[in-house]
Amino acid sequence: MMKQYARDKFTSFKLRVPTNWQDPQGDPGAKHYSNAFKDGERSTSPGNPPLFVAASGNKYHTDTQKMLIAEYGAFIDKTCEAICSAWSTWQAAATVGALVVTGSICNGGIVAGPPLEPEIMLKGAMNSPMKIRYTTAIATVISNAWLAFTLTMKWAAVNYWPTFNTFPSPVIPPPGIPNQLQLPISQVTQVPTSIMCMTMKPQMVSMFGEANAPFMPQLFEAICDAFEKCYNDWKTQTLVTKVMAMGGVPTCVPPAMAPGPVVGTAIMLPGGFT
């Protein structure tokens, strides 16, 4: 899905190649230009998918378009694969600590997981000096942005254990009881400003440091836009599970042993974001 989002965004720019091309006009320019090519070269089929738009049907223009479609399409696909692989690794390893349990309610939380940058660099497009520069900018910015984002994730009055309001046992020992309601990550308070396209794109452009690089802003925007859209899907489709609560019930002590609200702590085990 990230590949498609990125390709759709890049296509939306309608980048014409060669850039700023205008067919010669008037006499004798137009005639000389037409005569310079064989019949089969004057009108040819453009390439698809149309990541770029050929400036004309001239074979040399459509050949340029097809070459750029292949080159940029491959970079987009490989980059998205690398990002998704790193994201998946993070998701499988991520934990949450410092959760406070009061009755059925969960508050607090500190999310921890591995950085995304190493895996993006390992699996991204690195087969030329220019691609290394592009991949480095993308990997660094996305990794830092994701870390900043996860630090904003906090559980605020999330109802995970309905039975904990009147729990009939004095103690819940380790490893605890998993959350009885599995709610999407969107239920967790979060501030995604750092991973928004409008935040990450200028950071990548600045880090890349070559303002006139062809199609650079559009490429970065396509990747950032795809990442933001995937996050919007992810937060509603991914559930929080394996939140293990432990603690005690202050009212449930001898001789009364009256059921009451649980008071304790919780942690989310690795693999809890599913």
One Martini backbone bead per residue (centre of mass of N, CA, C, O) as a GRO file, in nm:
protein
  274
    1MET     BB    1   0.057   0.063  -0.020
    2MET     BB    2   0.296   0.258  -0.010
    3LYS     BB    3   0.371   0.240  -0.304
    4GLN     BB    4   0.102   0.350  -0.416
    5TYR     BB    5   0.099   0.617  -0.274
    6ALA     BB    6   0.369   0.719  -0.393
    7ARG     BB    7   0.298   0.693  -0.693
    8ASP     BB    8   0.049   0.873  -0.691
    9LYS     BB    9   0.189   1.129  -0.596
   10PHE     BB   10   0.402   1.151  -0.819
   11THR     BB   11   0.198   1.157  -1.056
   12SER     BB   12   0.048   1.428  -0.969
   13PHE     BB   13   0.282   1.624  -1.089
   14LYS     BB   14   0.328   1.601  -1.393
   15LEU     BB   15   0.614   1.530  -1.515
   16ARG     BB   16   0.797   1.664  -1.771
   17VAL     BB   17   0.969   1.492  -2.044
   18PRO     BB   18   1.146   1.704  -2.110
   19THR     BB   19   1.215   1.982  -1.958
   20ASN     BB   20   1.073   2.250  -2.120
   21TRP     BB   21   0.961   2.147  -2.376
   22GLN     BB   22   0.959   2.266  -2.729
   23ASP     BB   23   0.842   2.264  -3.020
   24PRO     BB   24   0.922   2.361  -3.306
   25GLN     BB   25   0.851   2.661  -3.485
   26GLY     BB   26   0.787   2.719  -3.787
   27ASP     BB   27   0.981   2.862  -4.059
   28PRO     BB   28   1.189   2.577  -4.065
   29GLY     BB   29   1.184   2.431  -3.783
   30ALA     BB   30   0.950   2.223  -3.798
   31LYS     BB   31   1.050   2.074  -4.049
   32HIS     BB   32   1.331   1.991  -3.952
   33TYR     BB   33   1.235   1.831  -3.708
   34SER     BB   34   1.060   1.623  -3.863
   35ASN     BB   35   1.299   1.526  -4.063
   36ALA     BB   36   1.490   1.402  -3.830
   37PHE     BB   37   1.274   1.167  -3.846
   38LYS     BB   38   1.130   0.889  -3.853
   39ASP     BB   39   0.823   0.769  -3.875
   40GLY     BB   40   0.852   0.581  -3.604
   41GLU     BB   41   0.955   0.843  -3.416
   42ARG     BB   42   0.722   1.067  -3.396
   43SER     BB   43   0.510   0.828  -3.295
   44THR     BB   44   0.470   0.709  -2.965
   45SER     BB   45   0.438   0.523  -2.688
   46PRO     BB   46   0.391   0.556  -2.374
   47GLY     BB   47   0.454   0.507  -2.051
   48ASN     BB   48   0.387   0.262  -1.784
   49PRO     BB   49   0.336   0.422  -1.539
   50PRO     BB   50   0.284   0.787  -1.513
   51LEU     BB   51   0.529   0.932  -1.348
   52PHE     BB   52   0.569   1.047  -1.631
   53VAL     BB   53   0.562   1.295  -1.896
   54ALA     BB   54   0.567   1.318  -2.217
   55ALA     BB   55   0.626   1.590  -2.424
   56SER     BB   56   0.602   1.367  -2.650
   57GLY     BB   57   0.592   1.115  -2.912
   58ASN     BB   58   0.873   1.104  -2.929
   59LYS     BB   59   1.099   0.860  -2.892
   60TYR     BB   60   1.302   1.022  -2.709
   61HIS     BB   61   1.084   1.094  -2.500
   62THR     BB   62   0.967   0.811  -2.430
   63ASP     BB   63   1.236   0.690  -2.348
   64THR     BB   64   1.288   0.880  -2.114
   65GLN     BB   65   1.033   0.818  -1.960
   66LYS     BB   66   1.082   0.509  -1.923
   67MET     BB   67   1.347   0.534  -1.772
   68LEU     BB   68   1.232   0.700  -1.530
   69ILE     BB   69   1.015   0.507  -1.442
   70ALA     BB   70   1.208   0.276  -1.370
   71GLU     BB   71   1.396   0.426  -1.174
   72TYR     BB   72   1.186   0.560  -0.977
   73GLY     BB   73   1.011   0.314  -0.924
   74ALA     BB   74   1.233   0.140  -0.792
   75PHE     BB   75   1.298   0.334  -0.564
   76ILE     BB   76   1.024   0.349  -0.433
   77ASP     BB   77   0.985   0.048  -0.377
   78LYS     BB   78   1.243  -0.005  -0.209
   79THR     BB   79   1.192   0.208   0.006
   80CYS     BB   80   0.918   0.102   0.105
   81GLU     BB   81   1.018  -0.176   0.186
   82ALA     BB   82   1.222  -0.076   0.399
   83ILE     BB   83   1.026   0.077   0.579
   84CYS     BB   84   0.830  -0.161   0.637
   85SER     BB   85   1.039  -0.345   0.764
   86ALA     BB   86   1.117  -0.156   0.997
   87TRP     BB   87   0.833  -0.125   1.111
   88SER     BB   88   0.789  -0.426   1.171
   89THR     BB   89   1.024  -0.458   1.365
   90TRP     BB   90   0.927  -0.253   1.566
   91GLN     BB   91   0.648  -0.379   1.629
   92ALA     BB   92   0.760  -0.656   1.739
   93ALA     BB   93   0.953  -0.501   1.973
   94ALA     BB   94   0.765  -0.331   2.114
   95THR     BB   95   0.715  -0.142   2.416
   96VAL     BB   96   0.539  -0.089   2.737
   97GLY     BB   97   0.569   0.131   3.007
   98ALA     BB   98   0.445   0.290   3.283
   99LEU     BB   99   0.170   0.170   3.369
  100VAL     BB  100  -0.148   0.261   3.508
  101VAL     BB  101  -0.374   0.101   3.739
  102THR     BB  102  -0.738   0.183   3.768
  103GLY     BB  103  -0.907  -0.052   3.748
  104SER     BB  104  -1.003  -0.036   3.409
  105ILE     BB  105  -0.771   0.175   3.392
  106CYS     BB  106  -0.530   0.331   3.167
  107ASN     BB  107  -0.210   0.497   3.226
  108GLY     BB  108   0.035   0.634   3.042
  109GLY     BB  109   0.348   0.560   2.918
  110ILE     BB  110   0.635   0.396   2.748
  111VAL     BB  111   0.779   0.384   2.437
  112ALA     BB  112   0.971   0.109   2.289
  113GLY     BB  113   1.223   0.089   2.019
  114PRO     BB  114   1.371   0.047   1.738
  115PRO     BB  115   1.530   0.189   1.500
  116LEU     BB  116   1.483   0.250   1.151
  117GLU     BB  117   1.746   0.322   0.997
  118PRO     BB  118   1.921   0.061   0.961
  119GLU     BB  119   1.714  -0.097   0.778
  120ILE     BB  120   1.682   0.110   0.555
  121MET     BB  121   1.982   0.109   0.476
  122LEU     BB  122   2.006  -0.199   0.421
  123LYS     BB  123   1.730  -0.214   0.211
  124GLY     BB  124   1.789   0.007   0.037
  125ALA     BB  125   1.897   0.224  -0.203
  126MET     BB  126   2.273   0.164  -0.273
  127ASN     BB  127   2.389   0.164  -0.604
  128SER     BB  128   2.459   0.476  -0.554
  129PRO     BB  129   2.554   0.779  -0.449
  130MET     BB  130   2.273   0.915  -0.484
  131LYS     BB  131   2.102   0.694  -0.342
  132ILE     BB  132   2.242   0.718  -0.072
  133ARG     BB  133   2.152   1.008  -0.017
  134TYR     BB  134   1.851   0.960  -0.027
  135THR     BB  135   1.834   0.729   0.184
  136THR     BB  136   1.960   0.882   0.420
  137ALA     BB  137   1.749   1.103   0.445
  138ILE     BB  138   1.505   0.921   0.484
  139ALA     BB  139   1.603   0.749   0.726
  140THR     BB  140   1.667   0.974   0.928
  141VAL     BB  141   1.398   1.127   0.937
  142ILE     BB  142   1.203   0.895   0.997
  143SER     BB  143   1.337   0.791   1.254
  144ASN     BB  144   1.321   1.055   1.420
  145ALA     BB  145   1.015   1.098   1.387
  146TRP     BB  146   0.922   0.833   1.519
  147LEU     BB  147   1.045   0.879   1.794
  148ALA     BB  148   0.895   1.142   1.857
  149PHE     BB  149   0.615   1.019   1.835
  150THR     BB  150   0.630   0.783   2.051
  151LEU     BB  151   0.671   0.989   2.292
  152THR     BB  152   0.354   1.086   2.269
  153MET     BB  153   0.248   0.823   2.372
  154LYS     BB  154  -0.063   0.800   2.563
  155TRP     BB  155  -0.247   0.680   2.831
  156ALA     BB  156  -0.600   0.791   2.862
  157ALA     BB  157  -0.844   0.634   2.995
  158VAL     BB  158  -0.817   0.326   2.920
  159ASN     BB  159  -1.038   0.053   2.865
  160TYR     BB  160  -0.921  -0.288   2.948
  161TRP     BB  161  -1.067  -0.385   3.249
  162PRO     BB  162  -1.381  -0.440   3.341
  163THR     BB  163  -1.328  -0.638   3.604
  164PHE     BB  164  -1.149  -0.426   3.786
  165ASN     BB  165  -1.373  -0.274   3.959
  166THR     BB  166  -1.463  -0.584   4.081
  167PHE     BB  167  -1.230  -0.755   4.225
  168PRO     BB  168  -1.199  -1.091   4.398
  169SER     BB  169  -0.882  -1.030   4.448
  170PRO     BB  170  -0.594  -0.929   4.620
  171VAL     BB  171  -0.409  -1.053   4.376
  172ILE     BB  172  -0.187  -0.973   4.089
  173PRO     BB  173   0.044  -1.150   3.960
  174PRO     BB  174   0.292  -1.233   3.798
  175PRO     BB  175   0.238  -1.150   3.466
  176GLY     BB  176  -0.062  -1.118   3.464
  177ILE     BB  177  -0.332  -0.950   3.291
  178PRO     BB  178  -0.468  -0.917   3.007
  179ASN     BB  179  -0.629  -0.731   2.805
  180GLN     BB  180  -0.977  -0.752   2.748
  181LEU     BB  181  -0.946  -0.505   2.561
  182GLN     BB  182  -0.893  -0.455   2.204
  183LEU     BB  183  -0.759  -0.164   2.096
  184PRO     BB  184  -0.677   0.076   1.905
  185ILE     BB  185  -0.424   0.305   1.869
  186SER     BB  186  -0.622   0.552   1.842
  187GLN     BB  187  -0.684   0.546   2.166
  188VAL     BB  188  -0.417   0.676   2.179
  189THR     BB  189  -0.241   0.928   2.268
  190GLN     BB  190  -0.129   1.154   1.994
  191VAL     BB  191   0.150   1.325   1.811
  192PRO     BB  192   0.204   1.344   1.448
  193THR     BB  193   0.378   1.586   1.346
  194SER     BB  194   0.664   1.450   1.278
  195ILE     BB  195   0.508   1.245   1.044
  196MET     BB  196   0.446   1.460   0.858
  197CYS     BB  197   0.496   1.574   0.549
  198MET     BB  198   0.540   1.884   0.622
  199THR     BB  199   0.785   1.801   0.810
  200MET     BB  200   0.979   1.597   0.653
  201LYS     BB  201   1.046   1.712   0.375
  202PRO     BB  202   1.228   1.964   0.454
  203GLN     BB  203   1.438   1.786   0.597
  204MET     BB  204   1.532   1.628   0.349
  205VAL     BB  205   1.611   1.864   0.172
  206SER     BB  206   1.823   1.979   0.367
  207MET     BB  207   2.001   1.721   0.393
  208PHE     BB  208   2.069   1.688   0.094
  209GLY     BB  209   2.175   1.985  -0.028
  210GLU     BB  210   2.036   1.993  -0.342
  211ALA     BB  211   1.820   2.199  -0.492
  212ASN     BB  212   1.869   2.098  -0.818
  213ALA     BB  213   1.768   1.828  -0.801
  214PRO     BB  214   1.599   1.611  -0.979
  215PHE     BB  215   1.290   1.554  -0.834
  216MET     BB  216   1.337   1.572  -0.522
  217PRO     BB  217   1.082   1.695  -0.385
  218GLN     BB  218   0.881   1.485  -0.503
  219LEU     BB  219   1.005   1.232  -0.384
  220PHE     BB  220   0.985   1.309  -0.085
  221GLU     BB  221   0.681   1.362  -0.083
  222ALA     BB  222   0.588   1.079  -0.162
  223ILE     BB  223   0.708   0.932   0.083
  224CYS     BB  224   0.575   1.102   0.310
  225ASP     BB  225   0.281   1.066   0.225
  226ALA     BB  226   0.279   0.757   0.249
  227PHE     BB  227   0.351   0.740   0.547
  228GLU     BB  228   0.112   0.900   0.659
  229LYS     BB  229  -0.112   0.718   0.539
  230CYS     BB  230  -0.020   0.457   0.682
  231TYR     BB  231  -0.060   0.561   0.966
  232ASN     BB  232  -0.368   0.610   0.942
  233ASP     BB  233  -0.420   0.308   0.905
  234TRP     BB  234  -0.264   0.178   1.146
  235LYS     BB  235  -0.416   0.313   1.396
  236THR     BB  236  -0.698   0.157   1.316
  237GLN     BB  237  -0.580  -0.158   1.260
  238THR     BB  238  -0.417  -0.160   1.528
  239LEU     BB  239  -0.370  -0.347   1.811
  240VAL     BB  240  -0.378  -0.364   2.166
  241THR     BB  241  -0.178  -0.601   2.330
  242LYS     BB  242  -0.028  -0.749   2.602
  243VAL     BB  243  -0.146  -0.606   2.863
  244MET     BB  244   0.004  -0.643   3.177
  245ALA     BB  245  -0.159  -0.680   3.481
  246MET     BB  246  -0.070  -0.568   3.817
  247GLY     BB  247  -0.164  -0.623   4.176
  248GLY     BB  248  -0.428  -0.484   4.379
  249VAL     BB  249  -0.694  -0.504   4.641
  250PRO     BB  250  -0.759  -0.308   4.908
  251THR     BB  251  -1.054  -0.436   4.988
  252CYS     BB  252  -0.920  -0.740   4.963
  253VAL     BB  253  -0.926  -0.812   5.296
  254PRO     BB  254  -0.896  -0.922   5.582
  255PRO     BB  255  -1.213  -1.024   5.650
  256ALA     BB  256  -1.388  -0.912   5.407
  257MET     BB  257  -1.317  -0.950   5.096
  258ALA     BB  258  -1.383  -0.709   4.907
  259PRO     BB  259  -1.457  -0.617   4.621
  260GLY     BB  260  -1.248  -0.421   4.383
  261PRO     BB  261  -1.026  -0.209   4.274
  262VAL     BB  262  -0.754  -0.202   4.088
  263VAL     BB  263  -0.402  -0.159   4.187
  264GLY     BB  264  -0.135  -0.072   3.949
  265THR     BB  265   0.042  -0.225   3.682
  266ALA     BB  266   0.187  -0.210   3.339
  267ILE     BB  267   0.271  -0.403   3.040
  268MET     BB  268   0.396  -0.430   2.712
  269LEU     BB  269   0.462  -0.671   2.509
  270PRO     BB  270   0.604  -0.805   2.266
  271GLY     BB  271   0.360  -0.795   2.008
  272GLY     BB  272   0.111  -0.600   2.092
  273PHE     BB  273   0.116  -0.489   1.799
  274THR     BB  274  -0.157  -0.625   1.574
   0.00000   0.00000   0.00000
